[in-house]
Every structure is written in C-alpha cells, then in structure tokens.
Amino acid sequence: WIADSQGIKPGNRMPSYPVLTGRELRDLAAYLDSLK
C-alpha cells in the first residue's frame, strides 16, 4: 500500500513512495501504525 497507494486505490489522498527501500517502508508502516 505505501509503495504504490495510487495503484491500489486511485485517487486516494496518500502519496506513493516508490523510492523507499524495504526497510524504510517497514519503518514508515510501523510509525503510521503507532499513530492509532
């Protein structure tokens, strides 16, 4: 979802982050999950 959010759900407000490494994507996902 984070790497290609527009490919999953076109028109959503979250930008895609295709240049992040796998580690960076996991870290970003963990951060977003901590905001709940």
Secondary structure as UniProt FT lines:
FT   TURN            3..4
FT   HELIX           5..8
FT   TURN            10..11
FT   TURN            18..19
FT   HELIX           22..34
//
